[in-house]
Amino acid sequence: MRLLLTLLLTLLLATPLHAAEFPLRDARECVPRGGLPNIPHKLKTTNDVKVAYLGGSITAAPGWRVKSREWLENTNAPGRVIEINAAIGGTGSDLGVFRLRQDVLKHGPDLLFVEFAVNDGGAPPEQIKRTMEGIVRQTWKANPATDICFVYTLAERDLANLTAGKLQRSASVMEAVADHYGIPSIQFGVPVSRLVRDGKLVFKGDPESTDTMVFSKDGVHPLVDTGHDLYQQSIARAWPALTTTAKPAPHALSAPLMSDNWEHAKLVPLTAAKLDGRWTLLDAAHPLKMRFGRRLPEIRMAESGGARIEFRFQGTVAGIYDLLGPDCGQIKVRVDDQPEQTIPRFDGYCTYHRLAKHLFATGLAPGAHRAVLTLDANPPDKAGIIFGRNRPDMQAHPAKYDGTRWYVGSLMLIGEVVDTP
């Protein structure tokens, strides 16, 4: 009996959360659907065609993003193909949908690639549908002629499903949105999994220790000259099917798949809120402003406990777009009369600063709400939070980890700020 219970527990732990209510789709390298009807004509007739890449660290790397832009320019366009790089490592579609207007749509893309399958791997299916649908609807409301293509990258954890002919869960969910809007999709992992199965590719390994082609060193991020080449080859193979099925025409927005999709997600300047305490607007020469200013046009820093952001809004979702880092502290968040949350702006990776977000209120009842965010005078337990492999850096550079700073770029809202208190 004990052995049986152990086996059952093992099976439950190995079963992905939400798998029962969202079955995995069959894996195909390319599903053309409505294709990309407008980009072929633009490539032939427009001097400057703009291609946007919205995604995480796999897209941020100088790999398939750079290779596909160069391929499009060299093989399909008489003029320039201008890249809109809207990739941020470690982020998923739940941030992408908020920053879409700022990082992508204001630049007027002709084609948008969306890559979040790996970073959305742990997100609930309904949440993935809301955010991905929000990306689609925002894009086509801004310009119905913009073509969209979903691309699905993979991590080592996805190999078993792909080898068995099934998409990973996040991509399976995204396919529901693609079906609804006729958006084409490319699963980069299908040919990769076949090469691994046939012994022609090592998915995770040291390229110096084997004669077999190695896809990645860490099981997630492809090597530029191998894994990323395979990703670009998938685009080249799919291109004829994606671009010969339809004549140029604007994309029509059908009724929503999810009535509560996040098409109204947006970033709101921090000036819309009331700021109490001491805040410093970082100038152009500040190292963090120089590094992150393209994503956070304004960065305000608080150093003293009690610094506060307060605002009232009509809406259903609220959050902050800020930085995590070694010198950062923690904040206290209260929405309406709900219990106060303590949110560290420091995590196990914080040997460096990086862009982050925290959605502190989701699924609120429509109506008026009040949010108060306060910098805590007490620091988080950084020694207890930092990952073991990063502790040597903390021990070698203790001053780097001093401080309870908070670097904030903007508010994240589905709704409107109605006034300042």
Secondary structure, 3 states (H helix, E strand, C coil): CHHHHHHHHHHHHHCCCCCCCCCCCECCCEECCCCCCCHHHHHHHCCEEEEEEEECHHHHCCCHHHHHHHHHHHHHCCCEEEEEEEECCCCCHHHHHHHHHHHCHHHCCCEEEEECCCCCCCCCHHHHHHHHHHHHHHHHHHCCCCEEEEEECCCHHHHHHHHCCECCHHHHHHHHHHHHHCCCEEECHHHHHHHHHCCCEEEECCHHHCCCEEEECCCCCECCCCHHHHHHHHHHHHHHHHHCCCCCCCCCCCCCCCCCCCCCCEEEEHHHCEEECCCEECCCCCHHHHHHCCCCCCCEEECCCCCEEEEEEEEEEEEEEEEECCCECEEEEEECCCCCEEEECCCCCCCCCEEEEEEEECCCCCCEEEEEEEECCCCCCHHHHCCHHHHHHHHHCHHHHCCCEEEEEEEEEEEEEEECC
